[in-house]
Amino acid sequence: MSSDPPRPNTDLTMVLPMVKLPPPVWALIYLLIAGAISWWLGWQRMPGFPLPLLGIALATNPWVLPVWAIIIFRRVGTEVNPTSAVNRELVTEGPYRFTRNPMYLGLVVVTVGIAIWNGAWTMFLAPIAVFATANWVHIPFEEAKMRRQFGAAYDDYVSRVRRWI
């Protein structure tokens, strides 16, 4: 019998079912839920909203970040799927020089743009939910995997580049 104190469960299998569903699917689910709530409440607008031109710009332009990131991943021959067993390369170029999570950042800004475009206060719940899911479920899972796989190189990268912006 061991006298060591019980260790906390650091196994990420508890979040694995949530991580397996791609983040854009979660964003769509959150937008649909927010839309349903907005419809049910009669599309109550926030003062000064909607702002269609700003919303459209924010909903369309941030796609540059994830597309740029995917192109780089393909070019270096590594996996885009965050649940893959391993990544062949630690990508630190392109948008990864400014943020460790350009795909998630783009997704959050897109959902903010949709909320601004629509203007209903409940639509602003979707980007909050996308951020929360990415920040506290997806990203920790991916960071743990990257730290196990790339060790000191990943730690050095983390010390230089912020999680978001």
BELPE-V387168 format. One record per residue. N is the residue number from 1. RES is the residue in one letter. PSI is psi as a letter, one per 40 degrees, with the letter a starting at -180 (NA if undefined). Layout:
BEGIN
n={N	N}
res={RES	RES}
psi={PSI	PSI}
END
This chain:
BEGIN
n={1	2	3	4	5	6	7	8	9	10	11	12	13	14	15	16	17	18	19	20	21	22	23	24	25	26	27	28	29	30	31	32	33	34	35	36	37	38	39	40	41	42	43	44	45	46	47	48	49	50	51	52	53	54	55	56	57	58	59	60	61	62	63	64	65	66	67	68	69	70	71	72	73	74	75	76	77	78	79	80	81	82	83	84	85	86	87	88	89	90	91	92	93	94	95	96	97	98	99	100	101	102	103	104	105	106	107	108	109	110	111	112	113	114	115	116	117	118	119	120	121	122	123	124	125	126	127	128	129	130	131	132	133	134	135	136	137	138	139	140	141	142	143	144	145	146	147	148	149	150	151	152	153	154	155	156	157	158	159	160	161	162	163	164	165}
res={M	S	S	D	P	P	R	P	N	T	D	L	T	M	V	L	P	M	V	K	L	P	P	P	V	W	A	L	I	Y	L	L	I	A	G	A	I	S	W	W	L	G	W	Q	R	M	P	G	F	P	L	P	L	L	G	I	A	L	A	T	N	P	W	V	L	P	V	W	A	I	I	I	F	R	R	V	G	T	E	V	N	P	T	S	A	V	N	R	E	L	V	T	E	G	P	Y	R	F	T	R	N	P	M	Y	L	G	L	V	V	V	T	V	G	I	A	I	W	N	G	A	W	T	M	F	L	A	P	I	A	V	F	A	T	A	N	W	V	H	I	P	F	E	E	A	K	M	R	R	Q	F	G	A	A	Y	D	D	Y	V	S	R	V	R	R	W	I}
psi={h	i	e	i	i	h	i	i	h	e	h	e	d	d	e	d	d	d	d	d	h	i	d	d	d	d	d	d	d	d	d	d	d	d	d	d	d	d	d	d	e	f	f	h	i	i	h	e	i	i	g	d	d	d	d	d	d	d	e	d	d	e	e	d	d	d	d	d	d	d	d	d	d	d	d	e	f	i	i	d	h	e	e	i	d	i	h	d	i	h	h	e	i	b	e	e	d	d	i	e	g	d	d	d	d	d	d	d	d	d	d	d	d	d	d	d	d	d	e	h	d	d	d	e	d	d	d	d	d	d	d	d	d	d	d	e	c	d	d	d	d	d	d	d	d	d	d	d	d	e	b	d	d	d	d	d	d	d	d	d	h	i	d	c	NA}
END
